[in-house]
Amino acid sequence: SGNDSTGTASLLGSNALPTSYSKMQRSIDDNTDDDFFSFIVSQPATLSGTLTPTGTTYLEGTQTGTGPGGCVPGTSFNALTVADIMFEILATDGITVLATGNANGAGVAENVSGVSLPTAGIYYVKVSQQGASVNNVQMYNLDVSLAAAAVDTPPNAVCINFTTQLDATGNSTILASNVDGGSNDAEGPVTLSVSPNTFTCADLGDNTVTLTVTDTAGQTDTCSTTVTVEDSIPPVAICQNITAQLDASGNVTITGAAVDNGSTDNCLIASLSVSPSTFTCSNVGANTVTLTVTDVDGNIDTCTSTVTVEDNTLPNAICQDFTAQLDASGNASITSADIDNGSNDNCGIGSLTVSPSTFSGTGTNTVTLTVTDVNGNVNTC
């Protein structure tokens, strides 16, 4: 008696775990009567408890002074089932109900098990009637067992390095399992996530990522590792044919860009080079060249095209005056060499001709020197 609130609760004990407590032959009078018990734990614990109604069946009657023993036998009375009783496990605030044993009827024990007591502190057991009020005494036994709560340890994150290849679009996505080196948890399975998990051409080389391991209790552990992003896809070399003109010195140089026709790469093209890239008069006509396309990761592709070298530069015709002597028959002949004064060409003179080249009689005559280079270009003076 007197333990009808948390403030006046009867102390079961504060023993080290594991431990158990029992209260025997306690009583509830009616549904306004509550019994409170308290116990102290110094660490998280789990609780199991049993509330057992007690009593026997006997005869009750009126004492009259007659009959055997001076009593007149009456009706049978079962003290085990006077009232339907229940119990609750209350948190350290004395209000929050952590578990309730109320599933059975009068005369049958109530049980709770595996009740988590998450922190150290003072907890409470409340015993009361349930159902219709019975203004009579119900005896009971209370048994409580306590054990230390199992400690849920965090998971263990284990990382490994990983190398990933960019695809044809210049992207790559990795899975958490790619960088997992056997992460584990003592209590059960784990889930894995990795960040970042997507990469582009901007990430070529080594990148630091974080693997997060989460256990079933929500505890986490992390580790960091290196993801090396590589681009092993070669560029696509696309060529075009071009025509190149020799300059006044008989030379021409071309660039890779001149024969490139839109070469592509999943990332970026680092360089375009062409070979051969220089041509002289000896190369007039069609020439096969090779375009080499190199991307930023060193991958290479090539294609070939035709460079047609042309010489469209006119020769330089240079004339000089010349005096010819008539022969005995009154005629004279000249050659182109007589009129040429050093005509020249970037590739070379193919022929010199002069017209007219024969004369009769004396006087001044105008002639034309025709200079033709080796590539058919013509100039006169």
Summary of the structure (lengths in Angstrom):
residues: 381
radius of gyration: 55.8
end to end distance: 142.2
largest distance: 200.5
contacts: 1120
relative contact order: 0.10
helix: 7%
strand: 50%
